[in-house]
Amino acid sequence: MHAPATLRDQIDAIYRAESRRVLATLIRLLRDFERAEDAMQEAFVAAVEAWASTGVPANPRSWLVSTGRFKAIDAARRRSAFDAATARITDALYAAHEPIPDDDEAIADDRLRLIFLCCHPALPLDAQVALTLREVCGLTTEAIAVAFLGTPSTIAQRIVRAKQKIRQARIPYELPEFGALHARLDAILRVIYLVFNEGYRASAGDTLVRRDLTAEAIRLCRLVAALLPDPEVHGLLGLMLLHDARRDTRSSAEGELVLLEDQDRSRWHRAQIAEGAALVQRALRGGRVGAYAVQGAIAAVHAEAPTADATDWREIVGLYDVLLRLDPSPVVALNRAVAVAMRDGPAAGLALITPMLTSPALATYALAHSAAGELTRRLGDVASARAHYERALALTTQGAEQRFLAARLAALRHSGATPDA
């Protein structure tokens, strides 16, 4: 017997909005990833049956946490007769009187605790980030693999090993002492940055922007900024606010991708741009200029330009030169090459991008081939543009980008290409 479609839709929406918050609290209460994940899934299964007759409760999050906790206790009781260690766990669960939060502030604390747990320095940095993206933010292993330019199987192995390490080392589920916060800050900021990126440009699916993830990343960064007002925290928060200020213009009403140069700047959120730019300036004056602050400065140049033609590409290239010294990554090098193309012309940018296309890091990176396609199109090289666009189309799993690339290919087939004026 299936739940009515309307109830299923409600539960699906609650799952998308609340599952990671529910999981964070259950991990605090149960002190175990696997037990908490099983309990959460059982709670949602129970909700389908219970809410069909009683309706969705006023506070579904609290209902799910409470139900999940008791499901875990019941499961432990069933096993306790066969396992003395499980019996001790059961006794501890029954004896525990830890509160089940029912307000946003308490839930946020649980999520922050979980982030610090996942980013414990006993774990390798790549495992910290992968575990947090999976457990705190609910990203799939496939989406995390895109963020890492890796494979899903490698990511899955990192996550499994990280959970084993937490369990074996008995790493506590708590906020560390203030003096130990800095040791985990780099990993936490990288997690937040990658969550935002997945929301800003979803790695798969028909929707270009996942507003739930961008909003979550901004909220988490505000929590960290209140706890630890570091210049790079301010830089990251400013960077995200500046990018997010363009959210309403990055795709059309039909969900089609809109390039930066074609976006309606009158619809950008100016108050958010002002806040973001102020945070970036604060970060740059903080005495320790980091990669997020420099990225934020680049975003501010874009956001504050009154028109696309008025963009100061010379300043942007200079900022990318600084960023490349701070973060010498293939993606930063690619972005700098695109900026050089905007400053000096498509041939100059293409000369930088072409050797990148065969590098291990970018050979399967759709945006690198898409950028090469755009520059060769502007140069009037139809055959090369078509090859680059086809390669990018084969690599991307993002619906809006697939449609954009297909449209570019169709334009090349039907009308040819001429160099831009």
N, C-alpha and C positions, 0 to 999 in steps of 0.2 A: 504494500500500500504506500503510495507516494503522497508527500505533502502537497497541498495546493500550490500552483505556480506562484501566486502572490506571496505566500509564506516562504517558499524556497528563495524567491527574489530577496525578501527581507533578510533572511538568514545569510544569504550570500553577501549582501551589502554589509551586514554586521560583521561577518567574517573578515571582509576586506578592511573594514575600519578598525576592528577591535582585536583581531586574533593575536597580533604581536604584543599588545598591551596585556591581554589575558595570559599569554605565555610568560611574559616577564614576571608577572605576579605569581604564577604557579611555580616557576623556577625558584623564586624566593621562598615560597611556602614548602615546596617538596625537596628542594636542594638537589635536584637531579634533572638533567636535560631530557633524557629519554622518558622518564616517568611523567614529567610535565607535558611533553609533547603528546604522549598517549592520553593523558588526562584531558587535555584541551580537545583533542579529537573526539573523545567520548562525550564530553560536555556538549559539543555541537551536535553530535548524533542524538543525544538526549533532548536537545532543544527542539529538534524537528518534531519529535513525538509530543513532548510536553506543551509546546507553544501552539500546536494545532488545536488543542482543547482550551488552553488558558489564555492564549494570546501572548504577544511579545511583552515581556515585563517592562516596567518603566526604566529599569537600569539593567539592560541585558548583560553588560560587562560584569557586574557584580554577581549576577545569577550564574554566569558561565564559570567564573572563578570558583564560587562556592560549590557548584556541581562538580567541576573538575577535581577539586580537592577531595571531596568525598568519594568520587569514583576511584581516585588513587588509593585512598584508605581502604575501600572495599576490596580492591585488587590485591593490596598487600595482605589483608586479613585472610583472603582465600589461599594465599601462598604460605602464610605463616606457619601452618602445621607441618610444612615440609622443609622449612628453611629457618633456622634459628636467627640468622642475620636479618631476614625479612621481618621476623617477629619483633626484633628490636626497632626496626624502622617504623613498623605499625604503631608500636607503643609511643615512639617519639612524635608521630603525626597526630595521634590522639591527644598527647599531652600539650602539643603546641597550641598557643593562643595568639599566634601572630595575626594582626588585623588584616582583613580583606578590604583593600581601599575602595572607596566609592566616589572619589573625587579626582579631577584631572591632575592636581598637584601631586597627590600620593602616587598615582599611576606613573606620572613622569619620573618620580623618584625611583620607582621600580625599574623603569626602562634605563635610567642612568646607571643604576647599580649593575644591571645586566651588561651594559656597554663596558663598564670598568672590569667586570668579571671576564668578559670575552677578550679584553685588551690587556690581560695580565702579562707582565714582562716575562713570566716563565714560559710563555708560548712564543713561537717564532712570529715575526711581524706579519708575514703573509697569512699565517693561520689565524692570527688575531682578527685581521680584517675580514677574511672569508667567513669565519665563525659569526662575527657580529652582523655582517650583511645577511647571513642566512637566518640567524635566530632572532635578532632584534628587529630586523627590517623585512624579513620574509621574502627576500629575493631568491629566485631559483638558482640552482647551481649553474644553469646555462647563462643567466644574466650576469652572475658573478664572473664566469669565465670570460665573457665579453669585456668586462671591466678590467680584468687582469691580462687580457690578450692571451688566455690560456685555454685549457680543455676542461669540460665538465668533470671528467673522471679524476683529473688532478685536483680540482677544487673539492670534490667529494671526499677524497682521501685526506686532504688537509683538515677538513671539518671533523671527520671521524677521529683523527689523531688528536686534534685539539680537545675534543670532549673527553677522550681517554685520559689525557694529561690532567685536565681539571679534576676528574674523578680520582685519579691515582694520587695526585699531589694534594688533594683536599683543599683546593683553592677556595677561599670563602666568598660567599655572595654578599659583598658589602662594599661601600665606598671606602677607598683607602684613606689613610691619614693624609692631611693636606700636603705634607712634605713629599709624599710619594706620587702626587697627581701628575707632576711634570714627566715622570718616567713613562706614563701611558698616553701623554697628550698627542704625540705624533700619530700613533695608531688611531686614536679616537677621531682626530680631525680628518685623517684619510678615509675612515669609514663614512663619516658624515659627507665628505666630498663625493665619494663614490655613490652613496645613496642619492644625493642630489643629481649627479650626472645621469643615473638611471631614470630618475623622474623627469629630468630636463630633456633627455633624448632616450626614450625607451628603447631597449635593445631588440625588442620583438613586439609583435602585435600591430593592430591597425592604428592605435592612438600614439601620436608623436610624444605628447607630454603626459606624464602620470603625476597629476597634481597632488595626490596623496603622498607620494614620496618626496617631492620638492618641499611641501609644507612640513613634512615630518623632519626632514634634514634641517630646515631653518629653525624649527622648534627645538630640536636637540642641541643645535649650536647655541641658541639663546640660553639654554640650561647650562651648558658648559661655560659660556661667557660669564654667567652669574656666579658660577662656582670658581672659575679660574680666569680672570680678566687678562689674558695673555695677548700680545699684539697679533699673533697668528690666528687666534680665535676670532679677533675682531676683523682681521683680513679676510678670513673665510666667510664669516657672516656677511660682510659687506659684498664680497664677490657673489654670493648666492642671491642676495637681495637685488643686486644690479641685474643679474640674468633673469631672475624671476619677474622683475618689473615688466619684461617684454612678453610674458606668457600669453596674453590675449591676442597677440599679433603673429605668433610663430606658425600658426596654421589657420587655414581659412575656415569658414563656417561648415564647409564640406569635409574638413579634416585634411586638406592638402597642405603640404609643406610650403611655407612662405620664406624666401631668403631674407637675410637681414637687410639687404639694400632695398627690398620691396615692401618692408613692413611699414604700417601706418604709425608713425612716431607720435602722433597726437593721442594715441590710445595707450601709450606706455604710462606706467604708474609713476608719476613724477615724485610723489612723497616718498615712495620706496627707493627711487633713484637717489634722492637727497640723503636719506638715511644711510644707504649703502655707500655712497661717496664719502660721507662724513666718517664712517667706520674705517674705510680704506685709508683716508688721510690720518686718522688716529693711529692705525697700524703702522703706517710709514714713518710716523713720528715717534714710534714706541721704542726705538733704539735697536731693534733686531728685525731687520727687513727680511721677510721670508717669502716663499713661493706664492702663498695664497694672497698676500698683500699685493704682490706684483701682478698676479692675475686679476685681482680686483681693480688695480689701476688701469689695466688694459680694458676691462669691462666698463670702467668709468669713462674712458675716452670715447668708446662707442656710444654709451648711454647719453652722454652730454652733447654729442654732435647734433646740431639742429637738423641736418640732412645727411644722407649717405655720402654725397659728394663732398661734404664739409669735414668728413672724418680725417683726423690727422694721422695718416698712415706712417709718416716719418717717426712720430712719437711712439706709435704702436710697435714698429720694428725695433726701436731702441729699447723699449720695455721687454720685448721678447729676447733681445740680446742678454739683458740682465737675467731674465727667467731661465734662459738656457744654461747660464752659469750656475744658478741655484738648483735647477732640476733638469739635468741633461737627458731628457727622455725623448724617444722617437716621436711621440705625439706633439710635444712642444716644438721640436724641430720642424715637423710638418706644418704646424700652425704658423710658425715664423715664416716659412717658405710662402705660404698663402699671403701673409702680410707683405712680404717683399714683392709678390706679384701685383698687389694692389698699389704699391708705391712705385715700382719700377717697370711694370708691364708684365704680361703673361709669360713672355719668353724667359725673363729672369727668374720667375717663380718656378717655371717648369724645369729649368736647369737644376734647381735644387731638389725638386720632388722626384724626378726620374730615377736617380739612383736609390731612393728610399723604397721604391716599389718592389725591389728584389731583396730587401733586407728581411731577416727573419721576423722582426717585430711588426712590420707593416705590409708584408706581402699579402696577408689575408685580411687587411684592415680596409673595410669598404670605403671609408671617408678619404683615404689616400688615393684610391683609384678614381673616386668621384671628383676629387680636386684636380687630378691630372686630366680627366675628361673635360672639365670645365675650362681649363687653361688651353688645351689643344683645340677645343671648340672655338674659343675666342681668337685663336691664331688661324682659324680656317682649315685646320687639318681634320677633315671629316672622318677619314678612316681611323686615325689614332683616337679621336674623340669617341667614336663608336666602340672601339675595342676597350677603352678604359671604362666607359659607362656600362658596357656589358659585363665586364669583370666586377664592377661595383655592385651591379644588380644581382649577380650570382652570389655575392658574399653577404649582402644585407638581408636581415629577416624582419626589418621594420617596415610596416605597411606603407606609411606616408612616404618614406624614402624610396621604396620600390616603385610607387606610382610616379614620383618625381623623376626618377631615372628612366622609367618607361616613356614618360612624356618627352624627355630630352632625346631619347633614341628615336621616337616617332617624328620629332621635329627635324632631326638630321636626315631621316629617310625621305620625308615628304617635301622639305623645302631646302635641303642642303644647309650649309653653314657659311657664314661670312665673318671675317674678323670684326670685333667690336670697334666702334668709332673711338 
